[in-house]
Amino acid sequence: MKRGIALLASNRTLQKFPARFVCLVWVALHVLAAPSQSQTVSDETLAGPDRHETGQGPHGHLFGDWGGARSRLLERGVRFDLQYVSDSLWNLKSEQPERFASWNRFRGTVDIDFGELTGWHNLYFHATALWQGGGNLGTYLGLLTSPSGMSSQNTTRLDSWWIERRWLNERITARVGQFAGEDFYGAQHYAPSFIFEPMGYALGNLFTDFESFDPPSTPAAELRVAPIHNIYVKSMVVAEDRDPFAHNPTGFVPQFRGGPVSISEIGFTPGEKASSVRAFENVEDRKGYSGLYQFGASYNPRTFVNATGQKRSGNYLLYWMASQALWRVDSRGSKGLDATFAYDWSPPDVNRNNTLLTAGLRFNEPLPLRIHNTMSIGYVQNHLSQQFLPRGTPAWKTEHGVEFNTLLTPLPMLLVQPVVQYYANVGGRGQRAVVFGFRTKVEF
């Protein structure tokens, strides 16, 4: 949905913002490198569809251990990852003729723990780049809800990079570099378990106030604090870019095409330490009755155009999210039932797609198989503001989407996820659509 949102607005550049960001990076390189006590951290830095569902282990890569080189590098704090993800989807029923659309992505990532590599403890570096391309079935069908959480534009680029510093056993974390707001704010905690965008990555209308998304990430800085065991507060400032694919096609030249967008979130983490919770979870995080409850807001002070064509200063979005383990076969295990819910709202006189609701259930290990498996059902409700309705046309209807998928890992380096999706009131009108397909992921 975010890929199709277009708002007419002023795009004046803040002259002092780039200089301030350069100074911030310079300070970070000196302050963040200050020595402190070591800590062992095993983090997952990928988002949404790229997130690892399970740990890789000794047999989790198609090319193996590179003759032991991968393990030796990991012991030195350097982790390489190369993966391929594909969504292959067909519209079995719709107003448009049947079409097959395949969206493909190769992503390479490097993560460095400087504590292991150089002795600069609690200092980390991350960088990831990708090639992606294919057919966008959501655009073809005119859906507000994209059937794939990956599809956007064909590109080969550096996605994100950052330097991160942690203090006080991760109670305080600072990060500076180039990364996307939607990778960390408004992101679906159970995203790897779903295919369509609002549940398989992040809430689909977060771009209404130009919160950045991946892969066209923009310069950003973030501070996260966990003042008590089950509470965290975090905030970031990200450079606005209303056409990021065009302005920075390679990802190597930081762009400052607008003002700073501020995003903040507070989270409650029953069953887990707030300092250890990340935006996206995996199988290890599902053990026990853990949960995550979030409230967040984003604000852009720049100029926007409302439904009547008048300019106004500022735009914002509010979101509420909840993810909770409901039942476990073993209270210390992950097999059982999880639930998730999310809702966001933005002013209807400025934002065409001003509200979105998602809800879902996931059953971990429902099939009596030795391989990891899940079954998930998700629901998405997309609402369009009637204030943007063209004159003389029928009122928009609320678009509804339902998805059921089964995730299987037949081999440690292979994931297969067949899915069926049903849509009512496609694009806010009265049409229906049925989509069938599967996701494939290979770890190299």
N, C-alpha and C positions, 0 to 999 in steps of 0.2 A: 504494500500500500504506500509506503513512504516514497518508493521510487516514482510514483505517479503524481505526487502532490506538487502543485505549482502555485506559488503566490507571487503577485506583483508587489514589489517593494523596492525601496531605496537601497542601494548597495554601496554606500560611501565607505571608504576604508578608513579605519582609525589609524592615524599616522604613527602614534606612539606605541600601539600595541605590539608590532613586531620587535621593536627595540626592547621593550620590557620583557618579551618572551626570551630573546637572546640572552639578556642579563640573567633571567631566571635559570636558564640552562647552565650558564657559566657558574653561577653560585652553587647550583646543584652538584656540579662535577667536583667542586671543592668541599662543600659541606657534607654531601652524602658519602664521600669516600673516607670520612673520619673513622678511625678504627673503633671497634667495640667488641663485646663478647660474642663468640660464635654461637650459632644455633642451626639445627638441622631442619631444613624445610623441603618438603616435596610438593611443589605446586604445579597446577595445571593452568597454563596461560591462554589456552585456546577457548573460543567462544562458540556457542550455538551448535550448528551442524558439524563443526570441526572438533568439538570436544570429544575426548576419548571416553567411551562408555565404560571400558574396563581398563585395568592396568595392563601394560604391554607384556611384562614378564620376559623370560628368556627366549620364548618362541613367538613373541608378538609382532615380529617384523618379517616381511616377505624375504628380504635380503639378509636376514639373520643378524648376527652380531659383528659383521664386518671383520671376521677373524679375530675377534676380541677387542677391536678398536673402539667400538661403541661403549663397551663396559669400562674400558680404561678412561675414555673421555668423561663418562659419567662420574667416575671416581674423582676426577679432577674438577667436577662441577660444570661440565659442558654437556648439554643435552641437545641432540639433533632430532628433528622429526620431519618426515616426508610422508604425505598421505594424499590419496585420491578419493574424492567424494562425488557421487553422481546421483541425481534425482531423475528417474525415467518415468514420465507421466503421460497418460492418454485421457482425453475427454470422451468418455464412453457415451455420454448423453449431454447435449447442449444445443442451443440455436445454431451455433457455428458447426461447420463440417468437422468430423472427427480428425484429430491431429495428434501425432506423437511429438512430445517435446522432451529433450534431454538436456539437463543443465549439469555441466561438468566443472570440477575444480581440482587443481593440483596446488597444494600448499606446502611450503617449506618453512620450518621454524627453528630458531636457535635460542636456547635459554642458558644463561651463564650465572653461576653462583660464585662470586668473587671470593667468598670465604674459603671455598675449597681450592680455587684456582690460584689466588694470590695472597690469601690471608686477610683481605679486607672483608671482614665478616658483616653479615646483614646487608650487603650491597649486591644488587642483582641487575642483569641486563636481559632484555627480551627484544627479539626482532622476528617478524614473519612477513613473507611475500607470497604471492599467488599468481596463478593464471586461471581464469575462469571464462566460460563461454557456453553458448547453447541457445535453446529456445525458451522463451518466457511464456508459459501457458496461461498464467494469470492475466497478462496483458492481452493475449489473444482472446480470452473469454470475457474480458471486461470486468473481472472480479475486483472487489475491494480487498479481499483476503487472498494473498498469494498462495497457490498450492505448494510452493517450495519456499523454504526458509532461506535458500541460498540465492535465488535468481535476482539479478539486478541488471548490470551491464557487462558486456564483454570487455575484459581488461587483463593486462599483465602489469603488475605493480608491486611496490612495497606497500604493505598494508599498514603495519604499525611497528613502532619501536619505543622503548622507554628504559629509563634508569630508575630503579626503585631502591629505597632505603627503609629499613625497619628498625624500630627501637623498642625497648622494654618488652621483650618477648612477643613482638608483633602487635602490641597494643597501639602503637603509632606507626603508620606507614605513609610515606610520601613518594610520589611518582611524577616524573616529568618526561615529556617526549612527544610522540605523535600517536594518539590512540582514539578510539571511538567512544562516545558517550554511551551508545546503546549496547556496547559490550559489557557495561557495568551498571547502568541505571535503566530501569524498566525492562531489564533482561529477564527472560523466563528461567526460573531456577531448574525446572525439569525439561529444558529445551531439547536435550539429546533424545528424549523419548517421543518427540512429535516431529511431523514433517512440515505442515503448513506454517507460514511465517509468524503469525502472532503468538504461536505457542512453541514453534521450533527455533526461534531466535529471540526476538524482543517484540514488545507491543508495536503494532504496525503503523500507528499514526504519530509516533514520537517525533518525526521529522517536521511536524507542523510548525514548531518554533526553531527548526534547524539544529536539533540535537544530532550530532554526527553519528554515522553508522559505518560498519566495515563492509567492503574494503577501502573506501575512500576516506580514511581517517584524517583528522586535522590536528594541528598542534594543541597540546592540552597539558594541564597539571592537576594533580589530585592529592588530597590529604584525607586519611582515614584514621579514626580514633575509636578504640573500644574502651570506654571508661570503666565499665563493669563487665562481669563474666558473660552476660547474655545480651548486651546492648552494644551496637556500634553506630557511629555517625560518620558520614563521609560526604565530601563535596569536591566538585571539580569545576574548572573553567576550561572551556574548549573554544577554539576559534570557529566562528560561524563561516560557512561556505554554502551558498545556495545552489551551486552547480559544481560539486567537488570533482566529479569525473572529468569535466572539461578543464578546470583550472589547474589540476595537478595530475595529469594522466599517468605519470610514472611513480608518484608517491615520494620521490626523492627531494623535491623542492618544497619546503614548508610554505603554505599559503595563508595570507591574512586578508581575506576578501570582505570582511565585515567586522562586527563587534564581537565581544566575548559573550558566550552563552554560559550561564551558571546552572549547575545541576546539583541537587543535594538529596540525600536519602538517610533515613534512620531505620534501623533494623533490629528486630527482637528474635533471638535464636534459641528457643527452648530445646534442650537436649544436646546442645553443642556450644563450644566456646565461640563467642562472637569474633575473636581474632582469627579463628581458623576457617570461618565460613567464606566461601567465594561465590561469585555471581551465578555460576553454573555448577551443578553437582555431578558426581559419578557414582558408581556402584558402592565404593567404599564409604561414601558419605551417607548412604541410605541405611546403615546399620542402626537399629534401635528406633526410638520414637522421636526422631529429630524433626524440627520445623524451622521455617523462616517466614517472618511477617515484616512487610516493608511498607513504608510510606515515603514518597518522593515527589519532587517538584523540579521543573526546569523553567528558566526565565530568559528571555531574549529582549533586551531593551531597545532594539533597533525599530525601524519603521515598518509597519505592516499595512496592508490594504484590507478593509473590512468588506462585508457583503454588499454594501451600497456603493463601493468604489472610493470611499474616503480613507485618507491616511490616518493612522493612529500610532502612537508610540507604545511599544511593548507587546509581548505575547507570552503566554505561559501555559503549562500543562501540569496537572496533578495526577498521581497514580497511587493505587493501593494494590498490594499483592500479598498472597498467602500461600504457603506450601507446607503440607503437614503429613507425616506418616500416621495413618489411621489405625492400622492393625498389623501385627507381626506374628508369624508362626512361632518364632523365637525372639524374645525381647532384645536379644543381642545381635540378631541377624538382620538381613535385608529382605527376606521373602515376606511378602504381604502387600497391603493396599496403601497407596498414597493418593492424596487429593491436592488440587491446585486451583486457585481462583485469582483473577486480576481484573481491575477496572480502571479506566482513565477518563479524564474530562478536561476539556479546554473550552474557552469562550466560543459559543456558537456563532457570534457575529463576526469572528475573525477566521475561524477554522472550519472548513467544509466537512471534514471527517473528524467531528469533535468529540465523539465518545466511542469506546471500544471495550468489550467485555469478553473474557475468556474463562473457561472452567474445564477441568479434566480429572480423570481418574487413571491411575496406573497400577497394574498388578505385576509385581516383581516375581520372577521365576514361577509362572502359573503352570507351565508344561513340565511333565516329569522327564526332563532331559538332562544330560550331563553338561550341556552347553548353557551359557547365559542366555536368558530370554525374558522379554517383557511383553505385555499387552496393554495398550493405552487407547483411551477414547477421549477426544477433545471437542470442545464446542466454542465457536467464535461468533460474536454478534457485533456487526459493524453498523454504526448509525451516522447518517449524513444530516447536517444542519439544513433545515428547510429554508433558512434565510438565504442560502445560496441557490435556491431552486430557480431555474430560468422561467421567465413569465410565460404563461400559457401551457405549461407542461404539468402532467400529473405529479402529485406529491411523491417524494421518494419513500420507498419502503426500507425497512431494516434488513440488511443482508445477514443471513444465517449460514454458518458452515459447521459441518460435523465430520470428524475424522476418526477412523479406527485403524490401528496399525499393530503389527507384531514385529518385534525386534529379535533377531537371532544372530548368534556369533558361531557359525559352524566351524570356523578355524580361529585361532587366537589373533590373526592379523586381518580377518575378514568379518564384516558386518553386513547383514542383509535385512531390509526392513520393508516388507510389502505393506501397502496402504490403500484404503478406499476412502474417498471424500465425497460428501454430498453438499450442494449449495442451493439455497433458496433465495429468491429475490436478487439475482446476480446484478451487481453494480447498482443496487437500489431500485431495480425494476422487478418485473414479475417472472423473469426467466429462471429456469432451474438448470443445474449441471451436475454430472456425476464424473468423478475423476478416479482413475485406478492407476497404480504403478508401484514403484519400489525405490528405495534408496540403497546404494551400495557404497561401502567404504573399505578401502584397502590401505593398510599401514605398511610402508616400505622400509 
